[in-house]
């Protein structure tokens, strides 16, 4: 899915919610070592810098060079472009070698991956025992009954423009293949559900919607999914342009270790 988020890279950083610090502590407690972490599909590096609070070195990789242009600098994080042409052996060597990684994280991206290939690399890289992989995503936030209904209606018109792989995220990773042994934070077919509260304005939430891959795909096909009349309808359902709301993004996580 290289290039899918290139066009909205500039707004992606501000539009997306922040993952709670407690998540990273929760993951760090489940790894026996804290030397090396790999954040895959790092984008702007939001997860990478959170992980860096608990690990000596974090490598954040992405197939999109444009996304990496907006990556947040951190002294313990190295950002690396990993084109799809890179071989598995090259990737394993780049990250640190077999059995060297304590934590692998994938924030709102694993559903785009070639899963068998990615999981093979994960199995090679994770420390055994003691290393874990955690993947998570989230759906549209719960705002209010009126606004939630308006968003559901809008999303039905937008759905045809999302890639079929996004179905894993729409299904809250309940059907996402995840061949790892549970460590108590969600497992294949049984994700852990988490809340991400965020204070946001209507314009901020609108930017979140605009940063979606389906909106970019529709635009490429000459379709505007957010014309003025739709924006006005959503603004009214929100409660007005000047209203700042505390909303809750509904997140889901799978976490595991290599089966020995």
N, C-alpha and C positions, 0 to 999 in steps of 0.2 A: 504493500500500500504506500510505497514511496511517493512523496509529492502530494498526498491527500490533504495534508494540513499546511502546505507551504503558503498558500495564498492568504490564509487567515492567521499566520504566525504572529503578526504584530499585535493583534487584539487578543490572542489566546492567553497571553500572560496575565492581563488584567481581568479577563472575563471569567476565568475559572475559579472555583472555590479553593480554599487552602485546606490541606489535609491536617487533621489535628496532631499535635506533637505527641499525644499519648499513643498514637498508632506506632510510631517509631520506637518508643520505649517498649511497647508490647512485643514488637518483633525482636528487638535487641535482647530481651530477656530469654528468648528461645534459641539463641545461637551461643555456642560454647566459646567462640572466639569473636573478636571484634576488630580484625585487621583489615579486611577487604570486603567491599560491597560493590555490586554492579546494578545500576539503575538502567533498565532497558527501555527504549522509546522515551528517553528522558525529556524530550521537548525543551521546555524552558528551564528545566532543572529543579522544579519545585520539590519533587520527591527526593531528588539527590541531595539537596542541601538539608533536608530534614533527616535523612539517613546519616549524613555526615556528623551530626551531633553525637552519634554513638559508635562510629567506626573510624579507624585511622585514615583510611583512604577510600574514596568512592569514585568509581568510573561511571560516567553517564554517557550512554551511546544513543545515537539516533541515525536513521537512514536519511533524515532530512537536514541538509546543511542549513537551510533557511531557519528552521526551528532553533538550531543551535546558535544562530546569530543573536538570539534573545535569551540565551541561557544565563542564569544568575551566577555571577562569579562567587567562588568560595575557595578558601585556601586548601581545603581538603578534598576538593572535587576536580577531577580531570574530565573534560568533555571531549569526546572523540566521534568523528563521523565514521559510520560503518555502512558503506554502500552494500546493496543486496548482492553485488558481485563478489564480495568477500567470502572466502571459503570458511567452512566450519573450523578447520584446523587453524586458519589465520586468526579467526575470532577468539578461539580458545587461547592461543598464544598471546594475543593482544591483551586480553583481560587479566591474564596472570598464570595460566597453565592449569592442568587438571587437578582437581581437589584443593583449590586455593581460595575459593570464594565462600565467605561466611553467610552473606545475605544477598539474594537477588530480588529486586523489586520491579514490578511493572504496573505503572499507574495509568489506568484507562487506555490501555493500548494492546494488551495481549490478544484480544479478539481479532486484531488485524493481522496477526502473525501467521506464518507457516508453522502450525503448532507441532507436528511431529519433528520437524527440523529443529525448532527452538528448544523443545523439551529434551532432545538428544544433547544439545549443547549445554543446557542447564545441568543435566545429569553428569556430564563430564566435569563441569566447573565446580559444582558444589562440594564443599568439604564433607567428608563422610567418615564418621558421623559428625553432627554438629552444625551443618549448614542447612539453610531453609530458603524456600522461594515463596514470595507473597505477591499475589496479583489482586488488583481491585479496580472497581469501576463505580459509577453512580448514575442515577437517572435524574430526570427533571425534579426540581425541588418541590416540596409541598409548601404552598403559599397561603391560599385560602380556597374554600370551596368554589367560589365564583371564578377566580383566576385559574385554578387547577382545571376546571371544566373547559375554559377557553383555550388553555394550552393543549389539552387532549384533543380538542377539535382541530386546532391548527396542526398538530403533529400528524393527524390522519391524512391531511392534505400533503404534508411534507414527506411522509414515510417512503413513497416510491423512489425518492432521490437518495436514500441512504443505502450504502453497500450492504449486501446480504450478510456479510460477516458481523455487522452491527447487531444482528439478531441475538448473538450471545449476550451482549450488554443489555438489550431490551428485556431479555429473559433473566436478568440479574445473575448471570453466570451459572444458573442452575443446570444448563445443558452443556457448559463448556468442558471439554475434556481436560482432566487435571490428574495425571497418573502419579500422584505423590502421596506419601503416607501422612495422615493428619497429625498436626501438632496442637490441635485444639482451637484453631482459628479458622474454621471453615474447611470443608473438604469437597471432593468431587460430588456434585449433585446436592450439596448441602452448604451453601455459602453462609458466612457470618454476616449479619446485617448490622450496619453502623450508621449513625447520624452525623452529618456535617452541618452544623448551624452556621449561618453567615448573615451579616447585616448588609443589605444591598438596596440600591435605588432601582427604580424601574429601568433607567438607562443602563445600569450595570447588568441587570438580568437580560435585557435585550441584547447586550453585547455577548453574553453567554450563549444565547440562542444563535446569534449570527456566527459564532465561532464553530458551530457544528459542521461536520463534513457534508451532510446532506444539503445544507444551505449553499455551500460552495459549489457542490456538484450541480445543483439546480441553476445557479447563476451562470455556470459554464454552458448550460443548455439553453440559456436565454430566458429562464424563469425566475422571477423575483418572488420568493416565498414570504417576504416581509414588505409588501407594498404599504403605502401610507395608510390606507383604510384598515388594513390588518393591524398595523402598529397602534392606531387610534383605538381599535376595539380592545386590544390587549392592555393598553394604558388605562382605559376606563375600568376594565375588570381588575386591574392592579389596585385602583383607588386613586389614580392621579399621578402625574409625572413627578410631583414633589414629595410623594410619600416614600419614606425609607422603611423597609420591612425587615424583620428578622425571620428568615426562611430556613428550611431544613432540607438539604440535599440528602437523598436516601442512597447510601453506599452499600456495597457488598464485597466481601473479601474471601479468597481462597488461599490457604497457606499450607505448606507441607515440606517434607524432607524426602530424600531419595530412598526408595524401598530397597532394603538390603537383603 
